[in-house]
Structures are given as C-alpha cells and as structure tokens.
Amino acid sequence: MSSYLSGSAPSRRQLLAAGGGVLAAGALAACGGNTGRSSGGGGGGTSGGSGGGGTISQWYHQYGEAGTEQAVKRYAAAYTKAKVQVQWIPGNYDQKSAAALLTSSGPDVFEYGNGPTIDMITGNQVVDLTDVYGAAKSDFTPSLLDRMTWKGKIYGVPQVVDMQLFVYRKSMLRKAGVQPPTTLDELISAAAKLTTGKVKGLFLGNDGGAGILAGPVLWSSGHDYLTADNKPDFANADVANALGQFHDLFTSGHLLLGAPTDWSDPGAISDGLTAIQWTGLWNFPMLKDKLGDDFGVLPFPAIGTSGKQSVPVGAYASCVSAKAKDVEAAKAFVKWLWVDQTADQLDFAQSYGFHIPSRASLIAKATKLQTGEAKTAAGYLKTFGHPQTPLLWSPKSATAMTDAVDKIVRSGANPTSSLASVQQVVNAELKRIGV
Amino acid sequence: MSEQALERATAAGPASPRRKWTDSPHLWFWIFVGPFVAGLLVFVVIPILWSVWLSFYDARNTVTPTHFVGFANYSRMLEDPSFRSSLVTFVLFAAFIVPTTFVLSLALAVLVGGARHAQAFFRSVFFLPTACSYVVAAMIWRHSLFGGTAAGMLNTVIGWFGAAPIAWLSIVHPPWYWLVLVTVRLWLQVGFFMVLFLAALQRVPKHLYEAAALDGATGWKAFRYITLPQLRATSTAVLMLLLVNAFQAFDEFYNVLSTTGGYPPYARPPLVYLFNIALGNGQDFGDGSAGAVILTLIIAIFAVLQGRLTGIGRRGDT
C-alpha cells in the first residue's frame, strides 16, 4: 500500500493546485517587493552597526521639470559612504509618503512640503535634524527654519524655496491705463478695468481664489494664522471684510472662472484669458517662453490701513524617518547633500525648475535671479515672504479654514460667523497638540 | 466482516487503492477555495475588523495605537458639521439618484427590449459606458463637455442661442456642479442596470402578455400589472446596488471637483471626506475609521429599510 502511494505520479489536479500556489506566493511576494531598497545590498552595513555600507532609500515627489529626476539621481550616485536609492513618486506624494512612514518599508530620507507635519513630529515618525546644520544654520532662511522647529529642534532641511505671487501682462495694463495694483482696492478696480469681452481682469484659480486666499489675506491685512504665542489671529473684522470683498469680486464677472488650467499652471495668462494671474514662481521659464518680456510680478496687495504686501513661500524639506534602517547614516546623507553640497543645491534650484535657493549665500550666487522680474521676485522672499502655514496649523485646521474661505468667497456665507467657527476648530486642535 | 470488505475493495479494481489523503474532498475544497478565502481575509475582513478596532483608539499617524479613547472618535465625528453635512447631502443624493437611475435604466430596457431592429446594436451602445473608467469619464465631463470657457462643448451649444458661457464647476449658485456629477453618473451606470433589466424582461413568460391582451390589458396596463411584478426580484437587487453605489460615491466626484487646493466643501461625499481625514495629510485613522463605521451603519439601515419596503428576501419572492 505504502509503496503504491510513494510511487504514484502527481495527478493533473495536484499539479494545477501546486501551480496556483506558486503563483499566489509569487504575487504576494511581489506586493511587498518595491520598497526602494535593493534586497541584498543593505545586509552588512545595517546589522553591523552605523556608518557606511547600507542602502539609503530616498523619496522625492515627481517634479514636473525635465531633468530633475536625473539630477537627484546623479547627486545620490556621487555619495560614497552609502548606496542611495532614489524613489521618484508620481501622484499623491503627501499621502503615499505619509502612509509609507507607518511601515518599515518606507523611505529613510524623504522630502515633505514645508517640513514634516506636527503629528509626524509628535508621533515620533521623524528625527531631530538640528545637528546636521552645524555652522551653516544662519545661512538658511530663518522663517523657513522656524516653520520646521518644534520645541527647539529642527525636523527638516529646506531644499529650495517656492513662492506664489501675482504675474501681470504689462501690455494689457498699459493699454487699459492701469498701474500695477499695490492695495486690494486697486486690485479690484484693476480687475474691472482690465475685463474686456473674453479677457477677464483677474485669475485667482477656478475656485475664485478659495484655495489660495487664506494666507495672503491674513498677512496682507496685518494678521496671521496664529500669533507669535500660538493663538488664533484670523477671526476679526479686517479679515472678514477682506474676504467679503473677494465674494463681491467673485460675483462681479471680472474674475476668470472655469479656465482649462488652474492657477498653478501659467496657461490662463499665457493664453491671453486674463490680464493678472495668481501663480507660482516655478512657472517663470514657461512665462518667459510664451510672453517674452511682457509680464511683471507683484506681491499680494496690502489690505486696509495697517496692512502690508505679502507672498507665501514654501519649501520642500528633507526629513529622516525614525524607522530608517540606519538613522545616523540617513542623517549623514542629508547633511552631505542638503548642507554641504552647495554646488548641487544651486544646480537643483536653478537648472531645472525655477526656484529660489534656501540659503542666502546661494541666492547671491544664483545667476538667474540677478536681473529683471526674477530679481524682483527673489527680493520678495525677504521683504514680504511668509511660510505658507505655521507648523501648528494641522491638516484639520487647514481643512476648516479652506472650507470656510470657499463658502465665504463662492457661496457668500457670513464671514464673521464662518471665521468664528474655524477658530473653535483651531482652538481644539491647538489644545490637542498641547500648546 | 472486515475481511469481506477488504476483499470487495480489492475486487473493485484499480480505483480503490487510490483512496488516499489526496482524495479527500475537503483537501481539494481548501486548495482551490483557500487562496480566495485568504485574499478575502487579508484584504477585506481583517482591514474591516482592524478599522473597527482603530475607531476606538487615538490613532494619529499610526495603525497600531495604544491609547484607548472609547467612543470619543464617534462623538467627534458626529459633532463635525462637515461630516454631518456630507452625510445629509448624500442621503439627498441617494434619494434622487437611486429612483432616477432605476427609472431610466428600466425605461431603456423596455425600449431596447421592444426594438424590432438592431436590438443588439442599441444594447451594446447603451452598455458600452459601463466599460469606461470613472476617472476617464470624469475628465471628459470636466474638461471637455463642461469646460468653463466659451470653448467648452456645452458652452458652445448654449452660445448658439446667444447665452454667455457658464463656469459650470466654479459657480456654486446655482449649483451647476450637480448637473455635471449627475449626468456623468447616469451615463456610466444606466447601461449596466439596463442589461440587468433586459435579462429579467426576457424571462417574463410571453403567454402572460398574450393572456392579458385577450383581457384587454396592453401598453401601460400590461407593464404595470405584468412586467413590473415579474421584475420584482431584479428590481430589489438593482435598488440595493444603486443605494450602495450612491453612498460609496468617490471616483467621479473626486476627479470632477477636486482642485489644486483640495476638495471643495460642496457635494463632498462622505468617503472623500473620510479619505482626507485618514489617508490625506490628516493621517487620523481613529476619526477616519469611526466615520467609516458610522457610514456603514447608515448604509445598512437604509438597506434594511429598503428591503422592508420592497420586500427583498421575503420567502418565495426571489
């Protein structure tokens, strides 16, 4: 009997089942395979201790400009103390990287907009990077470092600075006899004068500015999201009145709405749909291409008597995951690339997209920022620049504020009561974070 | 006895010695069903249970929380005006889209079923949108059909009549965005449910109509007293699917309405709101899971109510 059993050939059914099992196992293995680490390479370096030899996985979001990916891979390849594997992540980068931090197969070094979120810091997902700065700390833009500092520790190294601002068609303003507006009232009357037939005076985005107005309106009216001692500073008459004016603008017919591209793209102004557009500094090369010298830049106009012009500035910052296989090696790489390698930093800021270096010494060296509108824009960083949102402005606060501004601007909700309910949410969030 | 049995077994020929462990039907059941059960467990059952567990914890930026908070996440979500308004919006949305899709797909099925010529052609034409990706359809609706400038297709059409172009997705008074969302959803879904109804229609015995015609019941009367009752089983299933679909709206809403600045506070489906809380920058899995459980309960309640009203699951009906 037993000899019969051992001698039996596998039936077709057994073979099929075995094949299925192999397939399933392969599929499962493939699911967890793409972590950005070469499977064999890291062994010696990590188990043996800190220092060299391991593989560092570094994540970037997908920059739109040609050559950026090759550039960051080139920088990484030049690092000798460890092998650095660059992961280029298309699509929802913030979500993907935040989710990856939950697992041990996430990045070791990753960039995040304006540094890690407060919950990443308090949740111990990222490590303190204060000591990678060394003597170079004073060279970095102070307002950006403040944005990434929690309880005296800095949790990111700004890579490059991006700025949002107004661009306008010089020829259109000249033709309409309009001076570049420096106050909100001037902007609103300029929008009216510049609207002719199919060309609208002003473009703030297809949502009428709901997505971008909060910060600039606060700063330009002499307020902020939070005061220096972290109290809400937005629920007041200045801000409410200004947002009310934007609702009037929304219904005036002078705003471009429903454009094929949104404010973050230069399409609306370069295709002649509008005379003034809110957009990003990153579009300078395309604007120059399409419009030549026929465009100028402006900060967000001042509001009321105590207001001052403003521009939001943001920076992708390099962070180190607390789950990095070798935290010290990852920190050493961040120091090497984003603190020591000034030539690479300048190349990254200048050669592909159009950004401002995050360090004063490099801004002085950036040749593209020495003339014309680019020089004017770069000058705004120091005089009018505000980090997009403060560190303690949690995603929940941000959603509450954006929703409120949207409802005020687009559907005419009462500004005073809307801002008051945002303040409740923000106070609850500040309390939760433990300010 | 046992010797006799052994003898009989050996006499039965070469088949019986193969009665081994590999012949157990249970073994083969599990080998073939096992991978699917495992997949279901790993990707569906465990995540659901995990989510329920998370909903009782303070789970910010972690999926293995330690701080138990009881029903705090639930009460926070129920107090959250944005979440409440998205739930109310989608109850109203379901109340509109479920009957509309139902009536349209049934009407199409009756029309196509009664077509004398080119029935296969019409069936395919109306069914084809089902094969289209929600994302692709949303993009076409957003950028081409309902483009906000004068070059948008609908704006071109209304331009022929001298109307000014409308920024369909920018203006919120009147809420044109609903027109965009409802039309894309109907286009995508009606064909599929039409096919379900067509199949059911073809199973209605012809002699019923003949008998009814002799009694003078044709047209609307025949539809009301023969077709509709005969479609009861299919109808209840279609209603259930439509209801679940309505509450689970995500794809086309997200792709039609979200902008650089995120998703606006209009027509925001509960799933989009929860997605932003849990998987967006929020990374708050406690609140997100609590919201998901609340949403599941609401769907379940509506499904039970609907079942009571339409009689799904009643003995002998299905």
Interface residues (C-beta under 8 A of the other chain):
Chain A: M1 Y4 L5 S8 S11 R13 Q14 A17 G20 G21 A24 D94 Q95 A98 A99 L101 L102 T117 D119 M120 G123 Q125 K198 G205 N206 D207 G208 A210 G211 I212 L257 G258 A259 P260 D262 W263 S264 L273 P395 K396 A398 T399 A400 T402 D403 D406 K407 R410 S411 G412 S421
Chain B: P17 R18 K20 T22 W28 I31 F32 P35 A38 R60 N61 T62 V63 P81 S82 H143 G147 G148 T149 A150 A151 G152 P165 I166 A167 W168 L169 S170 I171 V172 H173 T259 T260 G261 G262 P264 P265 Y266 N276 I277 L279 G280 N281 G282 Q283 D284
